Amino acid sequence: MNVLSTLLMVVQVLSALAMIGLVLVQHGKGADAGAAFGGGASASLFGASGGANFLSRSTAVLAAVFLASTLALAFMGYQRPSKASSSGSVLENVPAVPAAAGASGVAPQEQPAAGAAQIPGQ
């Protein structure tokens, strides 16, 4: 189960980084208007409109992969323990604190009597 969660985490991180890169590579709406007035860079790699279709579809696929890996990780992290191993209360497994201990969990020390003289070094 640990190997599967590690694999899903790697897929999630790689899909997130690839999606960020694809979003940054895409041009906005204003870039198409500039290409209509003489910008020759619009038909560089994928043709006049092929780049937008390829990049937007790739982004959608990566978003679906990211969503699926996120849901799978959330499902794996939420699995409840079986009823046989746990009775339902977390407080039942806490060790008991001795009754003589104070609030800090340390036993109180004896205090000298009020009239007793204290000798330094003892």
Secondary structure by P-SEA (a helix, b strand, c coil): caaaaaaaaaaaaaaaaaaaaaaaacccaaaaaaaaaccccccccccccaaaaaaaaaaaaaaaaaaaaaaaaaaaaacccccccccccccccccccccccccccccccccccccccccccc
